Amino acid sequence: MTELERPEPPAVAVREPFQLAGIISRLVAPLALLATFALCIFPMSDHDIWWHLKTGQLIWERGDVPRTDWYLYSDSNRPWIDLHWGFQLLAALLYGLGGANLLILAKAAINTAAVGIGWFAVPGPLSNWLRAVVWIPAIICITGRAYERPEMMSLLFLASWFWIAFRVEREPRWIWCLPVIQVIWINLHALFVLGLVIGGCFAVDYAIRLAADGRFGLRPVPANLRPRLVFAAGACCALAALVNPYFVTGALFPLELYRKFSIDQEFYSQRIGEFQDPLRFLSTVGLGNLYLNSELVLAMMGVASFLAVMMVAGRWSPFRVLVFIAFGNLALEASRNVNIFAITAAIVTAANASDVWLAWTSEATREQKSPRSRARPAARNPEPDLQRTAGSTHIRLDALSCGVMLLWIGTTVTGAWGRFAGEGKLFGFGERPWWFGHEAVQFAGRDGFPERAILSHIGLAATYEFHNAPTHKVLLDPRLEVSTIKTYQLQDSILELMARGDRLWEQLARDESGNLPVVILDSRNSRLAINGMFQTPGWRLVHADPAAAVFITESLADSLNLGPADYTPLLQPP
């Protein structure tokens, strides 16, 4: 019998491992998404949610978005461009329906959806176990900042932009989804501009490839993606930025925020931890932070993927290079951008890895089909053995990936992962105990208390606003949209004088009638100011709990029949 007449091996011998491989492979992505969801389930611990919720409640009541500030007595006449208003309405609705637990579930679902869209954004033959290798550090970075904040909406829309960008060359009609996304995005979060960044990178890539016409290792532009279509869709995306309650001012507002991330970054990074750049953060905490390490690993994987795709596939993509550089620059500006960089880097790295994988498999196929290979004598057809070997390898790697994901889910739910990763993100619902100072700010909002308050740290001001605004106002809160450097400096000066027990700060804090505010100091970050207030004549501690201390003047305390409070709860901060 000749080689050509040799019967094929039984079908089950070849297909069985591939059937098993298919089942296991299909489990990798769902388990990765389940792990993402579980990692996002931890008690609320971000203070910003409270001013967002209060603003959403007031928008529901008043039927209009803020135009000037609602919460500060120091900057009360400043304009307030609140592009988060859509998120705030949604958050207030969810909180009213199901409290903190429903907010946590919604946050987990949105972040998981963003990862899911990003996971499937890159078409191609890339194996799921290799996608898992790319996405695990990205998921760590993303869930490390999985707070109840409007930036989670930006993650979702960012992933959607990439999903469309990787398909629009085959199906150009998808491009018309982008202006719709931009209209929704600008009314949920100020980072809508990131969509325009991706669009700009795509347009530059399109122009370069059009001029190169298949040369220089660039793919040619498909004939069905015409320049007129790209230009028209891009113009619609730019015009979509005007569809917001503030029109041109709202469209240009990201420029003001970028100034605080760049020109004023040195000032804000000294006062707001998330504004620190990763390199400074690295010098402070070393290599012991899991989230920083994951970001570094992801960056190195991204750079390596560009080198690999050039060496193996002989091609490169200006679009991927540009978005990697653009979002890498954002990550270097401030650690708060780690999740934005993570989802971008994972998608770009997966796209490069897919090209490398395709080049390798194509080369192997060409080698098998070459005349020299066919002329080589063989005892039997090696293809089934190659298929068995490849299938067996994939089964093992996909099974390993599934095992890692299951272990990850298990350790997350039991709390072991949260203890290992640090930052207190233990699996659970509700709020982190004694974290927000609800009792203290509610006490300070009672009848007879001053309607002005100085709070430290500024996150505590957000809780105060949730319970007491808009009738009660604060000197400074976390909203970069309104607060000025001058106000930050004023609060810094007041706290420094408080810490020294110097009553000169009272001159800086009196209102037009000469009245002094209530002072609320958190137990974790304001120890020096608390000690100073204890030593300041004329002031009395009237409330103390593990989260915060409340001070008012002795004359006011006597009029309200409030004696000195027990200070010992302050010795056990959360």
Phi, psi and omega in degrees: 000132180279170180299323182290333182272356183294128182293152178291149174297159179306139186302323183296332182293329181267320189278334185301312178297329180287327174296316178295320179298320180296319180296312181293318181299322181290346179274342187297309182297311178301322179291323177297320179290324176295321176297317178301313180299315181296321180294337179275352182269094173212155185303147180301135181216004180259124187291333186300335184301332186287321176286332174296315181295318180296319179296318177299318178297317181291325177295317176302317183289316188270341180073021179206155177276159178293144175247317170241169189298146180253345195239339186259140171269346180277322182238041190292338182266000182284146176293147178237109176267101186255083178285358178271006191302324179294317176298319183294321175298315180295317181295317179296322178296312180295319181295321178294329181277321187219012176065203184299323184297320180290324175298318180295316179296318179296317177300315179296319180295318182291316178296321178294320177298320179298316178295320180297316178296319178295320180301316183265005181295325185268109176283163178130181189272012186297130181292151183293328179294326178287324173300321180297319178302319180289319190274340182301308177296328178294318179297321177300313180296316183293313181287341175295335176243031182277069179260168179279075184226158182294346180295339177295331176291324177295324176300316181297314182287328177298312178298323180294320176302314180295319180302316180290319182301327181276356181242344189293336180288330177273325182229084186302338183298337180297338185297336182281354172285336186295315177299326178296315178302317182295322179297318179290316186298314185296338179263011177238327185200144182291345180279017173305336182298339179296328175297320177292329176296314178297317179298320177296318178297321178295319181294320177296316177302316181298316181293319180296314181292327178295320179287325183288328177054049176087358179268174174061028179075019181253141176289141177291154177286131179295148185294332184280351177259087188278149180304323181297322179294314181297317180295316182296316179295320178297319178296321178295322178296319179295317180291333179299334179296340180278349183274072178210162185298345184251002175055235185297320181300319178292321180297325183268357185300325178305334178295323178292318178295321181296328177300320181288333177282338188243286185297316182264013186299322181299318180295309185289329182294336178283345184244336182234114188302322184288350176275351178293140176284154184302327181292320176292320178299320179298319180292337181275312187255351182073201183267021183271359183265120184300319185290321177293318178299320180295322178295319178295317178299317180296319179296317180293322177298320179297314179298316180298325181293325177293319178295318182294319183291330176288318184286320187268312184268341181068022180230164174209161183236114176303325180300312181293320178299315184293315181290326178295317179293315183298313183280335171295322177296320176299318180296324179287336180289317185203142181293341180293345181269011186299321182289325177296316179293321185299313183290326177292312182297322180294317180295315180295316180296318178296322178295316177296317180297324178296319178295319178296314180300315181295320179295318179297311183293325178294320178295319179296320179295316179297324180294319180293327184266000182291151180303323180296321180291322180289332181283342182292128178294144179217143180290329180199172182290120183278351188300317178300322179296320179296320179294319178298317181297312179297315180298320180295320178296315180296320179301313182297315183290320176294320178296321177298318178298316178298319178297318178298316181295318179297318177297320180298315179297315181297315180290332177291312183295324180280349179094353182295320180295317180298321178291323178291317184285333180084185178069010172072018182272069178273142182303130178162179183240187179076210179242152174297129186301135175055033185264326189258349178073034181302314185297318183294314184288329175292320176300318182285351179261007181290163178302138179096342178279155178301149178271004173243146183218143169249125184233144173214131005279176188293338176298327178296332178296327179295320177294320178300317179297320181301320184271332192237343180286158003267001181289329178254140184232162184238162177288317187209142175222182188283000188281107177291343181294337187238310187298143181253164176301322180300320180291319176301316181295323177297314179295320177302316181296317180298315182293323178296318178293320176302314182299330180271356184072023182267116185285004176300335180297335181297327178294330179280343189251350182291147175273187184298333180267002180087006181279148180260150181280170167281144181246124181235119186237130182282150187283344184271320190247355187237037183298318182295318179294322178298313179298321179295321180293328175300327184267000183269117178299144176090000180238148184225136171283116183250350176206138176213133173219176182301342184265322190201162177241143179241125178242139169224170180294152181296324180296318178292320179299320178295321181292334178264004180058044179249113177277177179298138179272156176289124185275349189299329177301334180292343182281355180234067182292155179293000000 
